[in-house]
Amino acid sequence: FLIFANDGLWDVVTNEEAVDMTRSIHDPEEGAKKLLQEAYKRESSDNITWVVVRFLHGQGSSGYA
């Protein structure tokens, strides 16, 4: 997976913490929600913008070109 985020997240969550929080979550939307909740919990004072992308390795063809 890949996490794109601005400093609203990275000011309060380390790279390793973000990976640990989202690694076992297969739904990228749920992973993004988890990161948002954690940033709020840690009282981020900046805007929080992020995207979580989950790669489907070995899942076969999706039919999209």
Backbone as CSV, one residue per row, in Angstrom:
resi,resn,N_x,N_y,N_z,CA_x,CA_y,CA_z,C_x,C_y,C_z
1,PHE,0.833,-1.180,0.000,0.000,0.000,0.000,0.872,1.235,0.000
2,LEU,0.236,2.350,-0.253,0.938,3.620,-0.347,0.115,4.666,0.390
3,ILE,0.757,5.507,1.179,0.077,6.568,1.911,0.625,7.904,1.430
4,PHE,-0.228,8.719,0.810,0.099,10.093,0.464,-0.548,10.972,1.527
5,ALA,0.199,11.863,2.147,-0.394,12.733,3.158,0.408,14.023,3.289
6,ASN,-0.248,15.021,3.869,0.454,16.280,4.133,0.910,16.320,5.586
7,ASP,1.472,17.450,5.971,2.053,17.544,7.307,1.026,17.521,8.428
8,GLY,-0.251,17.681,8.124,-1.274,17.537,9.157,-1.267,16.152,9.774
9,LEU,-0.885,15.158,8.983,-0.717,13.796,9.499,0.707,13.574,9.985
10,TRP,1.699,13.926,9.142,3.086,13.579,9.438,3.667,14.350,10.615
11,ASP,3.056,15.457,10.993,3.530,16.183,12.181,3.243,15.414,13.468
12,VAL,2.254,14.522,13.437,1.864,13.820,14.667,1.995,12.307,14.581
13,VAL,2.235,11.763,13.381,2.358,10.310,13.180,3.627,10.049,12.374
14,THR,4.471,9.142,12.837,5.681,8.797,12.073,5.323,7.859,10.928
15,ASN,6.236,7.729,9.986,6.040,6.797,8.873,5.763,5.388,9.391
16,GLU,6.572,4.957,10.341,6.442,3.598,10.875,5.099,3.399,11.575
17,GLU,4.646,4.400,12.310,3.352,4.302,12.983,2.210,4.205,11.966
18,ALA,2.280,5.007,10.907,1.238,4.968,9.874,1.182,3.594,9.218
19,VAL,2.336,3.032,8.917,2.385,1.689,8.322,1.816,0.662,9.288
20,ASP,2.227,0.713,10.539,1.730,-0.238,11.531,0.213,-0.141,11.716
21,MET,-0.325,1.081,11.643,-1.765,1.279,11.837,-2.596,0.772,10.668
22,THR,-2.042,0.799,9.467,-2.835,0.459,8.279,-2.470,-0.876,7.642
23,ARG,-1.380,-1.464,8.045,-0.888,-2.693,7.403,-1.939,-3.808,7.345
24,SER,-2.647,-4.037,8.410,-3.584,-5.167,8.470,-4.979,-4.810,7.974
25,ILE,-5.211,-3.560,7.604,-6.530,-3.127,7.128,-6.547,-3.239,5.612
26,HIS,-7.407,-4.096,5.078,-7.429,-4.343,3.636,-8.241,-3.310,2.863
27,ASP,-9.173,-2.636,3.504,-9.991,-1.622,2.842,-9.275,-0.277,2.980
28,PRO,-8.838,0.336,1.859,-8.088,1.586,1.948,-8.890,2.709,2.617
29,GLU,-10.203,2.728,2.452,-11.013,3.751,3.101,-10.968,3.599,4.626
30,GLU,-11.011,2.379,5.096,-10.908,2.126,6.539,-9.519,2.507,7.061
31,GLY,-8.490,2.238,6.265,-7.138,2.632,6.655,-7.009,4.144,6.756
32,ALA,-7.609,4.854,5.807,-7.583,6.310,5.829,-8.328,6.848,7.053
33,LYS,-9.454,6.257,7.370,-10.214,6.675,8.554,-9.402,6.460,9.827
34,LYS,-8.699,5.362,9.903,-7.868,5.067,11.069,-6.795,6.143,11.255
35,LEU,-6.163,6.552,10.162,-5.138,7.590,10.232,-5.734,8.931,10.652
36,LEU,-6.899,9.265,10.114,-7.570,10.508,10.486,-7.903,10.519,11.972
37,GLN,-8.469,9.441,12.462,-8.818,9.350,13.881,-7.578,9.517,14.757
38,GLU,-6.485,8.912,14.355,-5.257,9.005,15.144,-4.700,10.432,15.129
39,ALA,-4.740,11.103,13.973,-4.259,12.484,13.898,-5.111,13.398,14.783
40,TYR,-6.433,13.209,14.768,-7.307,13.994,15.656,-7.009,13.695,17.116
41,LYS,-6.833,12.425,17.421,-6.540,12.010,18.794,-5.252,12.667,19.300
42,ARG,-4.280,12.804,18.403,-2.998,13.408,18.771,-3.010,14.931,18.612
43,GLU,-4.190,15.465,18.379,-4.421,16.910,18.318,-3.601,17.623,17.245
44,SER,-3.641,17.083,16.034,-2.985,17.756,14.912,-3.592,19.142,14.758
45,SER,-2.742,20.151,14.630,-3.224,21.525,14.526,-3.223,22.035,13.084
46,ASP,-2.928,21.171,12.146,-2.861,21.542,10.740,-3.993,20.832,9.986
47,ASN,-4.263,21.288,8.759,-5.238,20.551,7.964,-4.671,19.163,7.649
48,ILE,-5.551,18.199,7.491,-5.125,16.815,7.269,-5.673,16.360,5.921
49,THR,-4.775,16.100,4.996,-5.148,15.608,3.679,-4.341,14.347,3.422
50,TRP,-5.002,13.282,3.002,-4.300,12.029,2.802,-5.079,11.128,1.860
51,VAL,-4.380,10.182,1.286,-4.951,9.141,0.433,-4.217,7.855,0.763
52,VAL,-4.965,6.772,0.935,-4.367,5.455,1.126,-4.694,4.637,-0.122
53,VAL,-3.663,4.073,-0.750,-3.820,3.259,-1.957,-3.408,1.839,-1.618
54,ARG,-4.273,0.881,-1.856,-3.972,-0.536,-1.609,-3.735,-1.206,-2.956
55,PHE,-2.592,-1.830,-3.122,-2.268,-2.553,-4.346,-2.738,-3.992,-4.212
56,LEU,-3.365,-4.522,-5.242,-3.916,-5.868,-5.212,-2.965,-6.830,-5.921
57,HIS,-1.869,-7.138,-5.304,-0.876,-8.054,-5.859,-1.424,-9.467,-5.841
58,GLY,-1.396,-10.148,-6.981,-1.832,-11.537,-7.035,-3.336,-11.732,-7.028
59,GLN,-4.113,-10.672,-7.273,-5.561,-10.777,-7.248,-6.163,-11.079,-8.628
60,GLY,-5.336,-11.219,-9.638,-5.848,-11.495,-10.973,-6.241,-10.216,-11.682
61,SER,-6.742,-10.342,-12.894,-7.115,-9.188,-13.690,-8.422,-8.602,-13.189
62,SER,-8.476,-7.285,-13.119,-9.686,-6.599,-12.676,-10.613,-6.288,-13.838
63,GLY,-10.115,-6.449,-15.068,-10.914,-6.137,-16.227,-10.824,-4.677,-16.648
64,TYR,-10.052,-3.863,-15.929,-9.892,-2.467,-16.275,-8.675,-2.307,-17.146
65,ALA,-8.770,-1.402,-18.108,-7.645,-1.162,-19.001,-6.797,-0.035,-18.495
